């Protein structure tokens, strides 16, 4: 299911479930309209038979009315999006378009229920180069603005290259820049002023977002499932790193040195998430 959280009250105010006793539905993704009136849920059902489970061939999008607690409509995820990896769902800032972010970024019309345009991620930027490819971990920094770290291959130097993508869903624009030789990073977090990006994975890299240059790099400081969440503090001085595990590490953003470790006392199954800034800070600020 999906829990609806009132951020100001820090309380769960509702739960969304699509399953019935005869037909469980696994929720694979969710996107909310800008005002929070509707949820768009990506799900796949399973039929219980006497001697078997039958998984639905189609993946569906369920439109859920938060005020009534009911599903108002459903439509299949367009086949052109592909089912090999389930895409993340995102809404446009205006709430009039649903995006499925997979191997490419697919614009799905809310009335037509078909793919109306595609922002290509899998296209090579030049002959010989590897494509940034799907499976990128996009993080929303401001409404409709997403960033991701990518890996590609330089055909001239025959080596891996790491870079940063900026996706503006509202204007359907994608911009990227290379940083240099490949680094072991997959996640990205931005400072509150947007001037510095921190790329994380096994390595930790600070990037100047104006000059597109590496400011500082630490290699091999993290590992495995414990580093899937990277969050910069509100004052920009600390970087919180955690994931599926029993603790959190805190790094100084200026030096990239570890300054503290926090133990949760138990294994956490889901990494902390970053809330979009517009939920916490008035737009006027």
The 8 nearest C-alpha neighbors of each residue, nearest first, counted from 0:
[[1, 16, 15, 26, 2, 14, 17, 25],
 [0, 2, 15, 14, 3, 16, 26, 29],
 [1, 3, 14, 13, 4, 15, 11, 0],
 [4, 2, 13, 11, 12, 14, 1, 5],
 [3, 5, 11, 10, 12, 6, 2, 9],
 [4, 6, 10, 8, 9, 7, 11, 12],
 [5, 7, 9, 8, 4, 10, 278, 279],
 [6, 8, 9, 5, 10, 279, 278, 4],
 [9, 7, 10, 5, 6, 4, 11, 12],
 [10, 8, 6, 7, 5, 4, 11, 12],
 [9, 11, 8, 5, 4, 12, 6, 7],
 [10, 12, 4, 3, 13, 5, 2, 9],
 [13, 11, 4, 3, 10, 5, 14, 2],
 [14, 12, 3, 2, 11, 15, 4, 1],
 [13, 15, 2, 1, 3, 16, 0, 12],
 [16, 14, 1, 0, 2, 17, 13, 68],
 [17, 15, 0, 18, 14, 1, 24, 26],
 [16, 18, 24, 15, 19, 23, 0, 26],
 [19, 17, 23, 24, 16, 22, 20, 25],
 [18, 20, 22, 21, 23, 17, 24, 16],
 [19, 21, 22, 23, 18, 47, 46, 24],
 [22, 20, 19, 47, 23, 46, 18, 45],
 [21, 23, 19, 46, 45, 20, 18, 24],
 [22, 24, 18, 19, 45, 44, 25, 21],
 [25, 23, 44, 18, 43, 17, 42, 26],
 [24, 26, 42, 43, 27, 44, 23, 18],
 [27, 25, 42, 41, 28, 24, 40, 0],
 [28, 26, 41, 42, 25, 85, 29, 40],
 [29, 27, 41, 40, 26, 87, 88, 30],
 [28, 30, 40, 39, 88, 41, 38, 31],
 [31, 29, 39, 89, 88, 38, 90, 40],
 [32, 30, 38, 35, 37, 39, 33, 29],
 [31, 33, 35, 94, 37, 34, 36, 38],
 [34, 32, 35, 94, 31, 92, 93, 90],
 [35, 33, 32, 36, 31, 37, 94, 93],
 [34, 36, 32, 33, 37, 31, 38, 65],
 [37, 35, 65, 34, 64, 32, 66, 38],
 [38, 36, 64, 32, 63, 35, 65, 31],
 [37, 39, 31, 63, 30, 62, 40, 32],
 [38, 40, 62, 30, 29, 61, 31, 60],
 [39, 41, 29, 61, 60, 28, 38, 42],
 [42, 40, 60, 28, 27, 26, 59, 29],
 [43, 41, 26, 27, 59, 25, 58, 24],
 [42, 44, 58, 24, 25, 59, 55, 26],
 [43, 45, 24, 55, 23, 54, 25, 22],
 [44, 46, 54, 53, 22, 23, 55, 24],
 [45, 47, 53, 22, 52, 48, 54, 44],
 [48, 46, 52, 21, 22, 45, 51, 53],
 [49, 47, 51, 50, 52, 46, 53, 21],
 [48, 50, 51, 47, 52, 46, 53, 21],
 [51, 49, 48, 52, 47, 53, 46, 45],
 [52, 50, 48, 49, 53, 47, 46, 54],
 [51, 53, 47, 46, 48, 54, 45, 50],
 [54, 52, 46, 45, 55, 51, 47, 48],
 [55, 53, 45, 44, 56, 52, 46, 43],
 [56, 54, 57, 44, 45, 43, 53, 58],
 [55, 57, 54, 58, 43, 44, 53, 45],
 [58, 56, 55, 59, 75, 43, 76, 44],
 [57, 59, 43, 76, 42, 75, 56, 41],
 [60, 58, 75, 76, 42, 74, 41, 57],
 [59, 61, 41, 40, 74, 73, 75, 76],
 [60, 62, 73, 40, 39, 72, 63, 59],
 [63, 61, 39, 72, 70, 71, 38, 73],
 [64, 62, 70, 38, 37, 69, 71, 65],
 [63, 65, 37, 69, 66, 68, 67, 70],
 [64, 66, 68, 36, 37, 67, 63, 38],
 [67, 65, 64, 68, 36, 69, 37, 63],
 [68, 66, 69, 65, 64, 63, 70, 71],
 [69, 67, 65, 64, 66, 63, 70, 15],
 [70, 68, 67, 64, 63, 71, 65, 66],
 [69, 71, 63, 62, 72, 64, 61, 68],
 [70, 72, 62, 63, 69, 64, 73, 61],
 [73, 71, 62, 70, 61, 74, 63, 60],
 [74, 72, 61, 60, 62, 59, 75, 71],
 [73, 75, 60, 59, 76, 61, 112, 72],
 [76, 74, 59, 58, 60, 77, 57, 73],
 [75, 77, 59, 58, 60, 78, 74, 80],
 [78, 76, 79, 80, 75, 113, 114, 112],
 [79, 77, 80, 81, 76, 82, 75, 57],
 [78, 80, 81, 77, 114, 76, 105, 82],
 [81, 79, 78, 77, 105, 82, 76, 101],
 [82, 80, 79, 78, 83, 84, 77, 85],
 [81, 83, 84, 85, 80, 78, 58, 86],
 [84, 82, 81, 85, 86, 80, 101, 102],
 [85, 83, 82, 86, 101, 81, 134, 102],
 [84, 86, 82, 83, 87, 101, 27, 81],
 [87, 85, 101, 100, 99, 84, 88, 28],
 [86, 88, 100, 99, 28, 89, 101, 85],
 [89, 87, 99, 30, 98, 29, 28, 100],
 [90, 88, 98, 30, 97, 99, 87, 91],
 [91, 89, 97, 94, 98, 96, 30, 92],
 [90, 92, 94, 93, 96, 169, 168, 143],
 [93, 91, 143, 94, 142, 169, 90, 33],
 [94, 92, 91, 95, 33, 169, 96, 90],
 [95, 93, 91, 32, 92, 33, 90, 96],
 [94, 96, 93, 91, 97, 109, 90, 108],
 [97, 95, 91, 94, 108, 90, 109, 107],
 [96, 98, 90, 107, 89, 106, 91, 108],
 [97, 99, 106, 89, 105, 88, 107, 90],
 [100, 98, 88, 105, 86, 87, 104, 101],
 [99, 101, 104, 86, 87, 103, 98, 88],
 [100, 102, 86, 103, 133, 104, 99, 134],
 [133, 103, 101, 132, 134, 121, 120, 104],
 [104, 102, 120, 119, 101, 118, 100, 133],
 [105, 103, 100, 118, 117, 99, 101, 119],
 [104, 106, 117, 99, 98, 114, 116, 107],
 [105, 107, 98, 116, 114, 115, 97, 117],
 [108, 106, 114, 97, 113, 115, 98, 112],
 [109, 107, 111, 112, 110, 113, 96, 115],
 [108, 110, 112, 111, 96, 107, 97, 95],
 [111, 109, 108, 112, 113, 107, 96, 95],
 [110, 112, 108, 113, 109, 107, 114, 115],
 [113, 111, 108, 109, 110, 107, 74, 114],
 [112, 114, 111, 107, 108, 77, 115, 109],
 [113, 115, 107, 106, 116, 105, 108, 77],
 [114, 116, 106, 107, 113, 108, 117, 105],
 [117, 115, 106, 114, 105, 118, 107, 104],
 [116, 118, 105, 104, 119, 106, 103, 115],
 [119, 117, 104, 103, 105, 120, 116, 171],
 [118, 120, 103, 121, 122, 117, 104, 102],
 [119, 121, 103, 132, 122, 131, 102, 133],
 [120, 122, 132, 130, 119, 131, 103, 102],
 [123, 121, 130, 120, 119, 124, 132, 131],
 [122, 124, 130, 125, 129, 128, 121, 126],
 [123, 125, 122, 128, 130, 126, 129, 131],
 [126, 124, 123, 128, 127, 129, 122, 130],
 [127, 125, 128, 123, 124, 129, 154, 130],
 [126, 128, 154, 125, 129, 153, 123, 155],
 [129, 127, 152, 154, 153, 126, 125, 123],
 [128, 130, 151, 152, 123, 127, 131, 153],
 [129, 131, 123, 132, 121, 122, 151, 128],
 [132, 130, 151, 149, 150, 121, 120, 129],
 [133, 131, 121, 130, 120, 102, 134, 135],
 [102, 134, 132, 135, 101, 103, 121, 120],
 [133, 135, 101, 102, 136, 132, 84, 100],
 [136, 134, 133, 137, 147, 149, 148, 132],
 [135, 137, 147, 134, 186, 138, 185, 148],
 [136, 138, 147, 146, 145, 135, 139, 148],
 [139, 137, 145, 146, 140, 147, 136, 187],
 [140, 138, 145, 144, 141, 275, 146, 137],
 [139, 141, 144, 145, 275, 138, 142, 276],
 [140, 142, 144, 139, 143, 276, 275, 277],
 [143, 141, 144, 92, 140, 139, 277, 275],
 [142, 144, 168, 92, 167, 169, 141, 91],
 [145, 143, 167, 141, 142, 139, 166, 140],
 [146, 144, 139, 166, 138, 137, 165, 140],
 [145, 147, 165, 137, 138, 164, 166, 139],
 [148, 146, 137, 164, 136, 163, 187, 149],
 [147, 149, 163, 185, 162, 186, 187, 164],
 [150, 148, 162, 131, 161, 163, 147, 135],
 [149, 151, 161, 160, 131, 162, 159, 181],
 [150, 152, 129, 160, 131, 159, 130, 161],
 [153, 151, 159, 129, 160, 128, 158, 154],
 [152, 154, 157, 158, 128, 155, 156, 159],
 [155, 153, 157, 127, 128, 156, 152, 158],
 [156, 154, 157, 153, 158, 127, 128, 152],
 [155, 157, 158, 153, 154, 152, 159, 180],
 [158, 156, 154, 153, 155, 152, 159, 160],
 [157, 159, 153, 156, 152, 160, 180, 154],
 [158, 160, 152, 181, 180, 151, 153, 150],
 [159, 161, 181, 180, 151, 152, 179, 150],
 [162, 160, 150, 181, 178, 149, 177, 179],
 [161, 163, 177, 178, 149, 176, 148, 150],
 [162, 164, 148, 175, 176, 147, 149, 177],
 [165, 163, 175, 147, 146, 174, 148, 166],
 [166, 164, 146, 174, 145, 173, 175, 167],
 [165, 167, 173, 145, 144, 172, 168, 146],
 [168, 166, 144, 172, 169, 170, 171, 143],
 [169, 167, 171, 143, 170, 166, 91, 144],
 [168, 170, 167, 171, 91, 143, 92, 93],
 [169, 171, 172, 168, 167, 166, 143, 173],
 [172, 170, 168, 169, 167, 173, 118, 166],
 [171, 173, 167, 170, 166, 168, 174, 169],
 [174, 172, 166, 165, 167, 175, 171, 164],
 [175, 173, 165, 164, 166, 172, 176, 163],
 [176, 174, 164, 163, 165, 173, 162, 177],
 [175, 177, 162, 163, 178, 164, 174, 211],
 [178, 176, 162, 179, 161, 163, 160, 175],
 [177, 179, 162, 161, 212, 176, 211, 213],
 [178, 180, 160, 177, 161, 181, 162, 182],
 [181, 179, 160, 159, 161, 182, 158, 178],
 [180, 182, 160, 159, 161, 179, 183, 150],
 [183, 181, 184, 161, 180, 202, 160, 159],
 [182, 184, 202, 201, 200, 181, 185, 199],
 [183, 185, 200, 199, 182, 202, 198, 186],
 [184, 186, 200, 148, 199, 198, 187, 136],
 [187, 185, 199, 198, 184, 148, 200, 136],
 [186, 188, 198, 197, 147, 199, 148, 196],
 [189, 187, 197, 196, 230, 229, 231, 198],
 [190, 188, 196, 193, 195, 197, 191, 231],
 [189, 191, 193, 235, 195, 192, 231, 196],
 [192, 190, 193, 235, 189, 233, 234, 231],
 [193, 191, 190, 194, 195, 189, 235, 234],
 [194, 192, 190, 191, 189, 195, 196, 208],
 [193, 195, 208, 192, 207, 190, 209, 196],
 [196, 194, 207, 190, 208, 206, 193, 189],
 [195, 197, 189, 206, 188, 205, 190, 198],
 [198, 196, 205, 188, 204, 187, 189, 206],
 [199, 197, 187, 204, 186, 203, 184, 196],
 [198, 200, 203, 184, 186, 202, 185, 187],
 [201, 199, 184, 202, 185, 183, 186, 226],
 [200, 202, 221, 219, 222, 183, 220, 184],
 [201, 203, 218, 219, 200, 183, 199, 217],
 [204, 202, 199, 217, 198, 216, 218, 200],
 [203, 205, 216, 198, 197, 215, 217, 206],
 [206, 204, 197, 215, 214, 196, 213, 216],
 [205, 207, 213, 196, 214, 195, 212, 208],
 [208, 206, 195, 211, 212, 209, 210, 194],
 [209, 207, 211, 194, 195, 210, 206, 196],
 [210, 208, 207, 211, 194, 212, 195, 206],
 [209, 211, 212, 207, 208, 206, 213, 194],
 [212, 210, 208, 207, 209, 206, 178, 213],
 [213, 211, 207, 210, 206, 214, 178, 208],
 [212, 214, 206, 215, 205, 207, 178, 211],
 [215, 213, 205, 206, 212, 207, 216, 204],
 [214, 216, 205, 213, 204, 217, 206, 255],
 [217, 215, 204, 203, 205, 218, 214, 213],
 [216, 218, 203, 202, 204, 220, 219, 215],
 [219, 217, 202, 220, 203, 216, 201, 183],
 [220, 218, 201, 202, 221, 217, 222, 203],
 [219, 221, 218, 202, 201, 217, 222, 203],
 [222, 220, 201, 219, 200, 202, 226, 223],
 [221, 223, 201, 226, 225, 224, 220, 200],
 [224, 222, 225, 226, 221, 201, 227, 200],
 [223, 225, 243, 226, 242, 227, 222, 244],
 [224, 226, 242, 243, 241, 244, 223, 227],
 [225, 227, 241, 242, 224, 228, 240, 200],
 [226, 228, 242, 225, 241, 224, 229, 270],
 [227, 229, 241, 242, 240, 226, 270, 271],
 [230, 228, 240, 239, 188, 227, 238, 231],
 [229, 231, 239, 238, 188, 232, 228, 273],
 [232, 230, 238, 237, 235, 190, 239, 188],
 [233, 231, 235, 237, 234, 238, 236, 230],
 [232, 234, 235, 191, 231, 236, 190, 237],
 [235, 233, 232, 236, 191, 237, 231, 190],
 [234, 236, 232, 190, 233, 237, 231, 191],
 [237, 235, 252, 234, 251, 232, 253, 238],
 [238, 236, 251, 252, 232, 250, 231, 235],
 [237, 239, 231, 250, 249, 230, 252, 232],
 [238, 240, 249, 230, 229, 248, 231, 237],
 [241, 239, 229, 248, 228, 247, 226, 249],
 [242, 240, 247, 226, 228, 225, 227, 270],
 [243, 241, 270, 225, 227, 226, 228, 244],
 [244, 242, 268, 225, 267, 224, 270, 269],
 [245, 243, 266, 267, 225, 242, 246, 268],
 [244, 246, 266, 265, 263, 267, 262, 264],
 [247, 245, 262, 263, 261, 244, 241, 248],
 [246, 248, 241, 261, 240, 260, 262, 249],
 [249, 247, 260, 240, 239, 259, 261, 241],
 [248, 250, 239, 259, 238, 258, 257, 260],
 [251, 249, 257, 238, 256, 258, 255, 237],
 [250, 252, 237, 255, 256, 253, 254, 236],
 [251, 253, 255, 237, 236, 254, 238, 250],
 [254, 252, 251, 255, 236, 256, 237, 215],
 [253, 255, 256, 251, 252, 215, 250, 257],
 [256, 254, 251, 252, 250, 253, 257, 217],
 [255, 257, 254, 250, 251, 258, 252, 253],
 [256, 258, 250, 249, 259, 251, 255, 248],
 [259, 257, 250, 249, 256, 251, 260, 248],
 [260, 258, 249, 257, 248, 261, 250, 247],
 [259, 261, 248, 247, 249, 262, 246, 258],
 [262, 260, 247, 246, 248, 263, 259, 249],
 [261, 263, 246, 264, 245, 247, 260, 265],
 [264, 262, 246, 245, 265, 261, 266, 247],
 [263, 265, 262, 245, 266, 246, 261, 267],
 [266, 264, 245, 263, 267, 244, 262, 246],
 [265, 267, 245, 244, 268, 243, 264, 263],
 [268, 266, 244, 243, 269, 245, 265, 270],
 [269, 267, 243, 266, 270, 244, 242, 245],
 [270, 268, 243, 267, 271, 242, 244, 272],
 [269, 271, 242, 243, 228, 272, 241, 227],
 [272, 270, 228, 269, 273, 242, 241, 229],
 [273, 271, 270, 274, 228, 230, 229, 269],
 [272, 274, 275, 230, 271, 229, 228, 138],
 [273, 275, 276, 272, 278, 279, 277, 139],
 [276, 274, 277, 278, 140, 141, 273, 139],
 [275, 277, 279, 278, 280, 274, 141, 140],
 [278, 276, 280, 279, 275, 282, 281, 141],
 [279, 277, 276, 275, 280, 274, 6, 281],
 [278, 280, 276, 277, 281, 275, 274, 6],
 [279, 281, 277, 276, 278, 282, 284, 283],
 [282, 280, 283, 284, 277, 279, 278, 276],
 [281, 283, 284, 277, 280, 276, 278, 279],
 [284, 282, 281, 280, 277, 279, 276, 278],
 [283, 282, 281, 280, 277, 276, 279, 192]]
